[in-house]
């Protein structure tokens, strides 16, 4: 007789009636088995699962930063080239203006020197001295010859001629800078006996 055919209240011959003290209690045993098909296949995460997306994000961030830096570098390079081109244009413009101004100044200086030579101030200064001497001689001649008062007309004419020469010299010398009037006065000194027109 098989143990499976015994009544519920009987045991097979030779079977212990009480379970050993170390046996697992029946209430701790699961009442029903969990089928393997019920366990989800992706429930247990693998060690390589979460690492791959994180690595992809790092690569993406690095790529974006590289592109940003590249664009910034290119932008700075373009800006530097633009500024350099503008500075070169301004430098060329200033150089052209400077050359034109220097040329104009040189031409003006040459024209001034030409007019200074044509003015012949040394000759005008000598004219003042000659007329001053003539006025002084006329005054001395009139005083020593007992001439009548009508002789004062000659003295007056000599002084007027000398004063006209003084005015001509002063007006001409005022047109030129001091660096051209080398050895020449910029105005006639009326306190000098040789140029005071016999005063």
C-alpha positions as CSV (number, residue, x, y, z in Angstrom):
1,X,0.0,0.0,0.0
2,X,1.4,3.4,-1.1
3,X,1.5,6.2,1.4
4,X,-0.6,8.2,-1.0
5,X,-3.5,5.7,-0.6
6,X,-3.6,5.9,3.2
7,X,-6.5,7.7,4.9
8,X,-5.7,11.2,6.1
9,X,-5.5,10.2,9.8
10,X,-3.1,7.3,9.2
11,X,0.6,7.2,8.5
12,X,2.6,4.7,6.7
13,X,4.4,2.0,8.7
14,X,7.9,3.2,9.8
15,X,7.2,6.9,9.2
16,X,7.6,9.2,12.1
17,X,4.4,10.6,13.5
18,X,6.0,13.9,14.6
19,X,8.4,15.9,12.5
20,X,11.9,16.5,13.8
21,X,12.5,19.5,16.0
22,X,14.7,21.2,13.3
23,X,12.2,20.9,10.6
24,X,10.7,24.0,8.8
25,X,7.3,24.8,10.1
26,X,4.6,24.3,7.7
27,X,3.2,27.8,8.1
28,X,6.6,29.2,6.9
29,X,6.4,27.4,3.6
30,X,4.9,29.2,0.7
31,X,1.4,28.2,-0.1
32,X,1.9,28.5,-3.8
33,X,4.9,28.6,-6.1
34,X,5.7,31.7,-8.1
35,X,5.9,30.8,-11.8
36,X,9.1,31.7,-13.5
37,X,7.2,33.4,-16.3
38,X,5.8,35.9,-13.8
39,X,9.2,37.3,-13.0
40,X,9.9,40.3,-15.3
41,X,13.0,39.9,-17.3
42,X,14.2,43.5,-16.9
43,X,13.5,43.7,-13.2
44,X,17.1,43.0,-12.1
45,X,19.3,45.9,-13.3
46,X,22.6,45.1,-14.7
47,X,25.8,47.0,-13.8
48,X,26.2,48.3,-17.3
49,X,22.7,49.6,-17.7
50,X,22.8,53.1,-16.0
51,X,26.4,53.8,-17.0
52,X,25.9,53.9,-20.7
53,X,23.4,56.8,-20.8
54,X,25.6,58.8,-18.4
55,X,28.6,58.3,-20.6
56,X,26.5,59.5,-23.6
57,X,25.5,62.6,-21.8
58,X,29.1,63.4,-20.9
59,X,30.1,63.0,-24.5
60,X,27.3,65.3,-25.6
61,X,28.2,67.9,-23.1
62,X,31.8,67.8,-24.1
63,X,30.8,68.1,-27.8
64,X,28.6,71.1,-27.1
65,X,31.3,72.8,-25.1
66,X,33.8,72.2,-27.9
67,X,31.4,73.7,-30.4
68,X,30.8,76.7,-28.2
69,X,34.5,77.3,-27.7
70,X,35.1,76.9,-31.4
71,X,32.4,79.4,-32.3
72,X,33.7,81.8,-29.7
73,X,37.3,81.5,-31.0
74,X,36.1,82.0,-34.6
75,X,34.0,85.0,-33.5
76,X,36.9,86.5,-31.7
77,X,39.1,86.0,-34.7
78,X,36.7,87.7,-37.0
79,X,36.3,90.6,-34.6
80,X,40.1,91.0,-34.3
81,X,40.4,90.9,-38.1
82,X,37.7,93.5,-38.4
83,X,39.3,95.8,-35.8
84,X,42.7,95.3,-37.4
85,X,41.3,96.2,-40.8
86,X,39.7,99.3,-39.5
87,X,42.9,100.4,-37.7
88,X,44.8,99.8,-40.9
89,X,42.4,101.9,-42.9
90,X,42.6,104.7,-40.3
91,X,46.4,104.5,-40.3
92,X,46.5,104.8,-44.1
93,X,44.0,107.7,-43.9
94,X,46.1,109.5,-41.3
95,X,49.3,108.8,-43.2
96,X,47.7,110.3,-46.4
97,X,46.5,113.3,-44.5
98,X,49.9,113.8,-42.8
99,X,51.7,113.6,-46.1
100,X,49.3,116.1,-47.7
101,X,49.7,118.5,-44.7
102,X,53.4,118.2,-44.8
103,X,53.4,118.8,-48.5
104,X,51.2,121.9,-48.0
105,X,53.4,123.2,-45.3
106,X,56.5,122.7,-47.4
107,X,54.8,124.5,-50.3
108,X,53.7,127.3,-48.0
109,X,57.2,127.6,-46.5
110,X,58.8,127.8,-50.0
111,X,56.3,130.5,-51.0
112,X,57.1,132.4,-47.8
113,X,60.8,132.3,-48.4
114,X,60.3,133.4,-52.0
115,X,58.2,136.4,-50.8
116,X,60.8,137.2,-48.1
117,X,63.6,137.4,-50.7
118,X,61.4,139.5,-52.9
119,X,60.6,141.9,-50.0
120,X,64.3,142.7,-49.7
121,X,64.1,143.9,-46.1
122,X,67.9,144.6,-45.9
123,X,67.4,147.2,-48.7
124,X,64.4,148.7,-46.9
125,X,66.3,149.0,-43.7
126,X,69.2,150.7,-45.5
127,X,66.6,153.1,-47.1
128,X,65.4,154.1,-43.6
129,X,69.0,154.8,-42.5
130,X,69.7,156.8,-45.6
131,X,66.6,158.9,-45.2
132,X,67.3,159.4,-41.5
133,X,70.7,160.7,-42.4
134,X,69.2,163.0,-45.1
135,X,66.7,164.4,-42.5
136,X,69.5,165.0,-40.0
137,X,71.7,166.7,-42.7
138,X,68.8,169.0,-43.7
139,X,68.2,170.0,-40.1
140,X,71.9,170.8,-39.6
141,X,72.1,172.7,-42.9
142,X,69.2,174.8,-42.0
143,X,70.5,175.6,-38.5
144,X,73.9,176.7,-39.7
145,X,72.9,178.7,-42.8
146,X,70.5,181.2,-41.2
147,X,67.9,180.3,-43.7
148,X,64.4,181.8,-43.3
149,X,61.5,179.8,-41.9
150,X,60.6,178.6,-45.4
151,X,63.7,176.3,-45.2
152,X,61.8,174.2,-42.7
153,X,59.8,172.8,-45.6
154,X,62.9,170.9,-46.8
155,X,63.4,169.5,-43.3
156,X,59.8,168.4,-43.0
157,X,59.8,166.7,-46.4
158,X,63.0,164.8,-45.4
159,X,61.5,163.6,-42.2
160,X,58.2,162.5,-43.9
161,X,60.2,160.5,-46.4
162,X,62.1,158.8,-43.6
163,X,58.9,158.0,-41.7
164,X,57.4,156.5,-44.8
165,X,60.4,154.2,-45.2
166,X,60.0,153.2,-41.5
167,X,56.3,152.4,-42.0
168,X,57.1,150.4,-45.2
169,X,59.8,148.4,-43.4
170,X,57.6,147.6,-40.3
171,X,54.6,146.5,-42.5
172,X,56.8,144.3,-44.6
173,X,58.7,142.7,-41.7
174,X,55.4,141.9,-39.9
175,X,54.5,139.4,-42.7
176,X,57.4,137.1,-41.8
177,X,58.4,134.9,-38.8
178,X,61.3,135.7,-36.6
179,X,63.3,132.7,-37.9
180,X,63.5,134.4,-41.3
181,X,64.4,137.8,-39.9
182,X,68.0,136.7,-39.1
183,X,70.0,139.9,-38.2
184,X,67.0,142.1,-39.0
185,X,64.7,143.9,-36.6
186,X,61.0,143.1,-36.6
187,X,60.4,146.8,-36.1
188,X,62.4,150.0,-36.6
189,X,63.8,151.2,-33.4
190,X,62.9,154.9,-33.2
191,X,65.2,155.4,-30.2
192,X,68.2,154.6,-32.4
193,X,69.9,157.7,-33.9
194,X,70.5,156.0,-37.1
195,X,66.8,155.2,-37.7
196,X,64.9,157.9,-35.7
197,X,64.4,160.1,-38.8
198,X,66.4,163.0,-37.3
199,X,64.3,163.5,-34.2
